[in-house]
Amino acid sequence: MRFLKAAVITASITTQLFASTESIEFDSPSSPFSLPVKLHATEHFLFSNTTDFVDPTLPRTSLLMNEGRVRAEYEQFSFGIHFSNRFTPDGNPLPNRPFVLEKKALTFENKNWTLVLGDSHQELGRGIALSLFRDDVFGLANTVEGASARFTSSSGAIEVGGFAGRLRSLQAPVALIPWQNPLEDREVWMASASGKARVAEDSYVGGHYLLTLARPLQSTQFDKRWHTTGGSVSSEGILPDVDVYAESNLLSSQNAVDGSNLRPQGYGTFASVTYSPLPWKFQVDGKDYRGYYFDFQRPPALEEDIVQSLNNQDMSIGRLTVSRNGIASSFSVGQDRVAKAPMRHFVLRGVANGPARTVWVARAGYRWLVGDNSISHANLSVKIPTFTGQTLELGYRKLLSNLNLSFFPTTDDRNYFDVSYSFSDHWSMNFGYEYLPTNSDENGQHYFNGGTRVAFSSDLQARAFIGKTSGGPQCSGGICRTVPPYTGGMLDVSYVF
């Protein structure tokens, strides 16, 4: 077989070890009986040596984690697997997993049909009713293990689909601080049907239904049941420069044994209207989630990523965004029914060219739950050309939180300073300093780190990192969590051949 496409290898060691090979494609030898086959492979290693995040006084532990993804393609068919394993050299065998087949899927796809046997990520509407997605940062990859089918007419006027099967989460996620497994102590099955039809040019109406059943792992009888019914309308250009989208869902939570309601009916609604008379853009978004308690969703949050927005069950928000020529402002107003307080959030952001060919990026905002907490956030960065082919970049970020205002007020003050210098397209260095004046002396107030990136050639590149970070809020893909402080180093090398 002859080698067709390059592979990528990435490695990082010390606190993290990461190796990756991607997109290896093969063809069988030229002959009347040979058929082209493409093979894509990814290998990922992670080695961690850290103190216990809950109790730092415990001895440090080491853990080697590995995952691989292999996908073979032949004409309209593809077959892929995702496997993982983990090992600890510290003598405690409990974390060891010699081999876990995390995902597997056989797919057929042509112009009209997409058929999958095995694991598949699924989403209904804008993720209010269901969102089974992958996020490598948090070690998430929720899928339905079963069968799914989707048909789209040749004209695109009709689209129908459905799926059924058991939910699967990663058993041995390769992540430094993985998200808690949502299926740790239960088994969940789902079945869904959905469709949409074109009613006018670029205008569609759709609907979906989702049945969810759950039972404890030690039981053979389902004890919980959810019915979700939803509909949507969308139109691009319903009026000159105007696009609209609206969706609403009804959630029923029941005891699967006697049919009684576990919770009152839940409601989840989202709508968006965009008016774009160039160079202006006006957008109005709104959400209304009432008693929508369902674990497998990622609905629109209408919040800046820098803010932890964990309440997607009982909250209503309206947001107006106005932008023109790289400058945008937004104002949100709503009601958080979990905190039982009104919410307000103002954000101003912009990108501009300054004197001496500098480029400035800025964002500032203030969010408050009346009588409960407030968060001020801002960041400013500037890229300054220096010598030929070289640039200096300076950055500052601020996050000031006033919490528990109605009970025991506390302040969390976080300041981040970043300096990076690019000597050429092949070499750059960066330094970071975090100052947390509200931290206790025991936890530390000063965090330093540094790194470099070197491109030895177009095929061989390396990155290095060493130092401390303070942890705190981290967001990825629209979901946020609080991560603990991190200390260590990293070497990341990539090679293409």
N, C-alpha and C positions, 0 to 999 in steps of 0.2 A: 504494500500500500504506500502511496506517496503522500508526503506531508504537504498540506495546503496552507494552513493558517497558523499564525504565531501563537505562542503560549505566553502567559504572564505569570511570573512567580514573585510573590511578595513575602518577605520574612521580617518579623520583629521579635526581639528577644528581651531578656531581663524580666520585667514584670509582664510583658506580653510577647507571645510568639505567634506570628501570623504568616501563613504561607498560602499562596493562591496560584492556581493555574487555570487559565480561562481560554475558551474558544479554540480547542484543538480540533481541526477538521481533517477527515481522511477521505480519500477516494479509493475505490478498488481499482486494480490495474485495468487498462483499456482492453476490453474484450467484448465480443457480442453477448456474453452471458453475465457480465458484471454490472452491478447497479451502484450508483453513487450513494454513499452514506456519510453523513456529517456527525462528528462526535464532539461534544462540548463538555469540558471537565473543569471543575473548580475544587480546589483543596484549601482548607482553612484550618490553621492551628492557632491555639491560644494557650499560653502558659502564664499562670498567675501565681505570684508569691506575695501574699498580703496578710496583714493582721485581720482578725475577725472584725467585721464591720459593726457588729452589735457590741462586742466586748473586746476592746483593743488590748486588754491585758492577757488574753489567751495567746498561746504560742502561734507563730506564723505558720501558715500551711501553704503547700504548693499543690497545684492542680494543672494537669495537662489535658486540654480539650482539643478535639479534632472533629471536623465535619467535612464531608465531600459531597459534591453534586455532579452527577453525570447525566448527560442527555444525548440520545442518539436520534437523528432525523433521517427519514427516508421518504421522499416525495411528500405526501400529505399526512404522514404519520410521524409521531415522535414518542419516545419512551424515556422517562427520567426517573431517577431515584435520588434520594437525599438520605445519607447515613451519618451517624455520629458515634463517637466513643470518648471516654474520659478515663484518666488514670491519675492516681496520686502517689508520689514516691515517698510519702511520709509514713507509710505502714498501715494507715487506716483504710481498710478495703471498702468501707461503706459507699464512698462516692464513685467507686470504679464501675464503669459500664463498658464491657468489652466491645459490644457492637449493638447499635440501635438503628433499625431501619425506620427513619423518621417519616419519609414521604415516598410515594411511588405513584406514577401516573402514566397511562397510555392515552394519547390524544390523536384524534383525527380532525383535520380542519381543511375546509375548502371555502369557496365563495359564499355558500349558503349555510353550511353546517359547522358547528364546533361540538365535538363529542369527547367526553373525558371519562375514563374508567380509572378510579383511584382517587388521589388527593387533588383538590382544586380550591383556590381562593374564590370566595363569592361575596358579592355586595349587592344590596337592593337599594335602589334610589341613591340618595346622598349619604347612605350609611346610618340613617336613623333606625331603620328596621333591622339591618344586619350589615356587618362589615367584618369579614374574615380576611386579614391582611398579614403581610410580612414586614417586620421591622428589625433589621439586623442589630441596630444599636441596643435595643432592649431584649434581644433574643426571643422575638415573637414570630410565630408562623402558624397561625390557626387556619385549618383547612377542613373541608368536608371529605371524608373517606367514603366514597360510594360511586355514584354516577351522576353526570350532569350533561345536559344537551341544550343547545341554543340554535335556533333557526332564524335566518334573516332573509327576507324575500329579495329577489334580484334587484327590484326597484328601491329597496330600503324602506318601503311603506309599512311593512309589518315585521315585528320581531317578537318571538316567543321563546321561552326557556323554562327550564326546571332543573332541580337537583334533589337528591336524597342521599342520606348516609349518616355516618357517625362523625362527630367532631373530633379532631386530633390536634393537640398542641405538642410542642417539642418536648421530648422526654429528657434530653441532655443538651440544652441550648449552649451554644458556644458564645458566651458573652461574659464580660467581667462581672456585671451585676444584673443578671437576667430578671425580667418581669416574672412575678409569681404565676405559676401555671394555673389557668382558670379551670382546668379539669383535674386538679390534684386529687380530689376525693369524690368524684362523680363521673357518670357517663351521660353524654348528651347526644341525642339524635335529632336530625332536622329534615324537613321536606318542604319544598317551595315551588311555586309556579308564578311566572311573571310574563308580562307582555306589554307592548306599546304599539300604537298605530298612528300613522301620519294622517292628520285631518285637514291640513292645508300645507302650503309650501313652507318647509322648515318649522312646522308646528306639529306637536305630538301630544297624545294623551296615553297614559299608561297605568298599570295597576299590578299589584303583587300580593301574594299570600304566603305566610310562613307558619309552619307548625313546628314547635319545639317540644321535645320530651326529655326529661331528666330523671335519673335514679342514682342513689348512692352506689358506690362500687361494690359493696358487699351485698346488695339487694338484686333480686331478679324482677322486681316490679317497679314500674315508673311511678313516681310520687308527685311530680310537678309537670305542668303542661302550660304552654304559652301559645296563643293565637295572635298573629299579627296580620292586619289587613291595611293596605295603603294604596294611594293613588297619586298621580303626578300629572302636571301639564307643563309644557315647555314650548317656547317659540323664539326663534332668532329672527329679528327684523319684523316683529309684529307691527311695529310702526317704524318710520325712518330712524335708524340709529338706536333702536330700543330692543332689548332682549329680556325675556322673563322666564322664571322657573318657579314652580310652587309644588310642594309635596306635603301630604298629611298622612299620619299613621295612627291606627288604633291598636292598643296592646291589651290583651286579656290574660291575666295570670290566674291559674286554677290549680286546685288539688286534683291530681289525676285519678285518685281513688274514688272520691265522692262527688267531684265536679264543683265543689264550692270555690268561691273566689279567694285567692290568697291576698290580693290587693285590689283596691278600686281600679277601674279602667284607666289605662295610661294613654296619653295623647302626645304625639310628636309631630310638629309642623315646622316647615322651613320655607321661606320665600325670598326671591331676589329679583330686583328690577334694575337694569343697567341702561343708562342713556349716555351715548358716546358721540357728541358732536365735536369732532376734532378741532383744537387740541385738548378739549375738556373731556372729562369722564365723571359722571355722577352715578353712584351705586347705592341702592337702599337694600339692606338685608334685614331679615327678621326671623327669629326662632321662638317657638313656644313649646317647651317640654314640661309636661305635667304628669307626675307620677310614672315616668317612663323608666322603670327599673328592669333593665335587660343587660346582661353582661357582655354580649358579643356585638358591640356597635362602636362606631366612631363617627358621630354626627358632626355637622358644622358647629364649631365652637364660637365663631365670631369674636375671637380674642387674639391679641398679639401673642406670639410664641414665648415671649419673655415672661409672661404671666402664667402661673399655675392655674389652670381652669379645669377643675376636676368634677364640677357639678354639671352633668348632662342629663339629670333626671327631673329636676324641678327648677327650671329657670326660664325666664323670658327676656329677650334682648332685641332691641332695634338698633341698627347701625347705619349712619350716613357717611359715605366716603366721597370726597371730592379731590380730583387730581388734575394737574396740568403741568406739562413740560418738566417732569421729574420731581415735582413737589406735590405731596398728598397730605390730606388731613382727614381724620375720622373721629366721629363722636358716637359713643354707644350709651344707651340708657336702658335699664332693665330692672328686673326684680329677681333676687336670689331667694327662693322659697325654702331652701335648706338653712341658710344663714338667717333667714327672715329679715332681710335688709334690702333696700334699694341699691342698685349698682350704677356707677357712672364710670366712663373710661374715655379719655381724650388722648389722641396720638397725632403728632406732627412729624413727618419724615420727608427727606429730600436728598437729591443728588445734584451737585453743581460743579462746574469748572471754575477754578479760581485763578488768581494771578500766577505767572511763571509756570503755566501748564499743570498746576496742581488740581487734584480731584478730591472733592469733599463729600462725605456721606454722613448724614446726621439723622437721629431719631430721638424723640422725647415724648414722654407720656405720663399721665397720672390716672390711676385707677383707684376707686374707693367704694367700699361697701359702707353706707352711711351708718355711723355708730359702731362699726365692727372692726374694719381695718382699712389701711390705705397703702398703696404702693406707688412710688415714684421711680421711673426708669428712664434712662437716657444713654445714648452712645454717640460718639463722634470719632470719625477717622479721616485721615488725610493722606494721600499718596503724593510724594514730592519727588519729582525727577532730580537727580543729582548729576553724576558724570554720565557719559555716553553709555546707554544700555543699563543704567543702574537707577534704583529707586529706593527711597526711604518711606516707610509707612508707619504712622503713629496712630494709636487708638486708645480710647478711654471709654469704659462702660460703668454705669452707676445703677445700683438697685437698692433702694431704701424702703424698707417695709415697716409699718407701724401696725402691730398685731394685738389682738385681744383687747381692743379699746374699751369694751363694755365690762371687762372683768379684771384682768391683770395686764396692763399695757406693757408690751415689750417692743424693742426696736432691733431690726436686723439691717445693718449697713454693710453693703458689699461694693468694693471698688476694684476695677480691673484695668491694668495698664498693659499695653502691648506695643512692642517695637519690633519691626522686621526690616531687614535690609536685603535687597536683591542685588548681588554683585554682577549677575548676568542671568541669562535664561537657564544657566546650568547650576547656579549656586546661590542660595539664600540662607539667612540666619534669622532667628526670631527669639525674643526674650519676653517673659511675662512676669508681672508682679500683681499679687492680689492682697489687698489690705482690708481687713475686717475689724474695725475698731470696736464693734460691739461684742466680739468673741471674748470668751474668758481666756485668761493666761494659760490655763490647762489645754484648751483646744487650739490655741495659737491665733495670732492676728496677722502674721506675715507669711506669704506663700510665694516662693520664687520658682521659676522654671525656664528652661531654654531649649532650643531645638535648631536643627539645620536640615536643609534639603539640598541634595547634590544629584545632578543628572550627569553621570559620567559619559553617557551617550544617549541616543534616542531609545536604546534597548535596555539600558541599565540605570536605575535610579534608586536613591536611598534617602530615608528620612530618619532622624534621631530625635529623641525627647528625653529629658531628665528633669526631675524636680517634684514639686508639690502643687496640687490644686485643692481648693477648699470645698469642692462638692456644691451642694445646694440644688436649685431648680435646674432641671435638664428637660428639654422638649425635643421630640422627634416625631415627624409625621402627624402633628396635630394632637398628640397626647403628651402629658407632662408628668414628671415624678421628681422626687427629691433624692439625690444620690449622695453617698457619704464622701468624705475627703479621700484623696488619692495621693499616694507617694510612690515614686518609682521611676523607672526609665524605660525607653523603648527604642528599638532599632528596627526600621522598616525598609526592606530592600525589595525592589521589583526588577525583574529581568524578563525581557521579551525575546523569544527565539522561535 
